[in-house]
């Protein structure tokens, strides 16, 4: 099995090159490939739903002030 960590610099550059408002909240890198990326994705969805339910959905999108 080839480790994924050598790809992380390329992924980081890709994210930095994304336009404002299109960058992901978090970049998941799972070098162990033990399912942490899936668990973190579920946690992000639950967090998003919770913020919407408690009226804090405005924290989910970037804003230039």
C-alpha positions as CSV (number, residue, x, y, z in Angstrom):
1,X,0.0,0.0,0.0
2,X,1.4,3.4,-1.0
3,X,1.2,6.1,1.7
4,X,-1.0,9.1,0.9
5,X,1.0,11.7,2.7
6,X,3.2,12.6,-0.3
7,X,0.0,13.9,-1.9
8,X,-0.7,16.3,0.9
9,X,1.4,19.2,-0.4
10,X,-0.3,18.9,-3.8
11,X,-3.7,18.9,-2.2
12,X,-2.7,21.9,-0.1
13,X,-1.7,23.9,-3.1
14,X,-4.9,22.9,-4.9
15,X,-7.0,24.2,-1.9
16,X,-5.0,27.5,-1.7
17,X,-5.5,28.1,-5.4
18,X,-9.3,27.8,-5.1
19,X,-11.3,31.1,-5.3
20,X,-12.7,32.7,-2.2
21,X,-15.8,31.0,-0.9
22,X,-15.0,27.7,-2.7
23,X,-12.3,26.4,-0.3
24,X,-13.4,23.5,1.9
25,X,-13.7,24.2,5.6
26,X,-11.3,21.3,6.3
27,X,-9.0,19.2,4.2
28,X,-9.0,15.5,5.2
29,X,-5.9,13.5,4.7
30,X,-6.0,9.9,6.0
31,X,-2.5,8.4,5.5
32,X,-3.5,5.3,7.5
33,X,-6.6,4.8,5.4
34,X,-8.4,3.7,8.5
35,X,-11.7,5.4,7.8
36,X,-11.0,8.6,9.7
37,X,-11.8,10.6,6.5
38,X,-15.3,9.1,6.4
39,X,-15.9,9.8,10.1
40,X,-14.7,13.4,9.8
41,X,-17.0,13.9,6.8
42,X,-20.0,12.7,8.9
43,X,-19.0,14.9,11.8
44,X,-18.8,17.9,9.4
45,X,-22.3,17.1,8.1
46,X,-23.7,16.8,11.7
47,X,-22.0,20.1,12.7
48,X,-23.5,21.8,9.7
49,X,-27.0,20.6,10.5
50,X,-26.6,21.6,14.2
51,X,-25.5,25.1,13.2
52,X,-28.5,25.5,11.0
53,X,-30.9,24.2,13.7
54,X,-29.6,26.6,16.3
55,X,-29.7,29.6,14.0
56,X,-25.9,29.9,13.4
57,X,-25.9,29.0,9.7
58,X,-24.2,32.3,8.9
59,X,-21.0,30.8,10.4
60,X,-20.9,28.2,7.6
61,X,-20.1,30.6,4.8
62,X,-17.2,33.1,4.5
63,X,-17.9,36.8,4.5
64,X,-15.6,39.7,3.5
65,X,-16.1,42.5,6.0
